[in-house]
């Protein structure tokens, strides 16, 4: 329990601190934040990707609002039962307002009950959180039909250019593929920033939340998977690599936890059967190339995997149903929109005489399977158009591809 006077001090000091914080690089997603009555805008994403800064940029467009950041250690003893007191404090500090901002709200058990209450009395609410599954579960119970989801990622390539004051070029793109988009890492260049972030996420968002008995082991799994970006894996294979974990079910849970925190993403192999998609090996991708570089070995020298991870992230920002395709040959990504496969995409750092047939035939097999007239091979810098089997294949630099 927190005394009302203490809560007043916290709310006032947090509000005062907003005035001295750097607005940062304006995020592309800012235009998507339009508070409306009876709906909560939910911004989720990995820690340190800029959610709080995005909130600040949104608040800068508003004149009157309430704000509370639940990452504040002074709020450790705050409970959902004290929201009535919080309402009184908000009015005391800020006056009467209809717009509420809550940062890292997943730290508060039962938060969705209060947010639902605010929506029912015609308030506008914007919240952030660092755990995808936790938010989804609670949104799906108390806030069904009352929320608008927005996922925030580290800086995109255009945002990176703006932050660094650079122009688009092949050299700038190569630098971005290595550095990634975490603002603090770009600013400092210190590997420790992203190494500490990995430890912090596993500790706070997984080990403590799920009462993991062996935190070192889940860290090893995370590092192993991040070191095998774009490779296939299965839960049974992981269990053999990490025999100290007693069951495949536990392995699957650990991978699920890592996905929830946005550290990594799994990509299923396409199959019309949902059951087959669950059984077949998946591929692994990571949240950010810079993050992978500093927490694994060998990735920074693999230009092809860096480019493929970049392409996956760009697709993941736009599409919900992405698969890899494999029959006789393989295609890196196919996109499903509603009930139809609409795009087939291959990624190749450089198409040459040694790999051209493999890349083209893998893409063609997917295009033929789904009756697509056009396909894409995304490269580092090559641009060309190929006609094969009566179909059009476009080679496009990945940074220029508008999915």
Secondary structure, DSSP 8 states (H G I E B T S, - for coil): ---HHHHHHHHHHHHHHHTTS---S--GGGGG----TT-EEEEE--TTSSHHHHHHHHHTT-SS-EEEETT-GGGTT--GGGHHHHHHHHHHHH-S-SEEEEESGGGSTTHHHHHHHHHHTT-EEEEEES-HHHHHHHHTTTTTTSEEEEE--S--HHHHHHHHT----HHHHHHHHHH-S-HHHHHH--HHHHHHHHHHHIIIIIIHHHT-S-HHHHHHHHHHHHTTTT-EE-HHHHHHHTTTS--HHHHHHHHHHHHHTTSEEEE-B--S-HHHHHHS-EEEEES-HHHHHHHSSSSTT-HHHHHHHHHHHHHHHH-SEEEEEESSSEEEEEEEETTEEEEEEEE-SS--TTTHHHHHHHHHHHHHHTT-SEEEEEESS--EEEEETTEEEEEEEGGG---
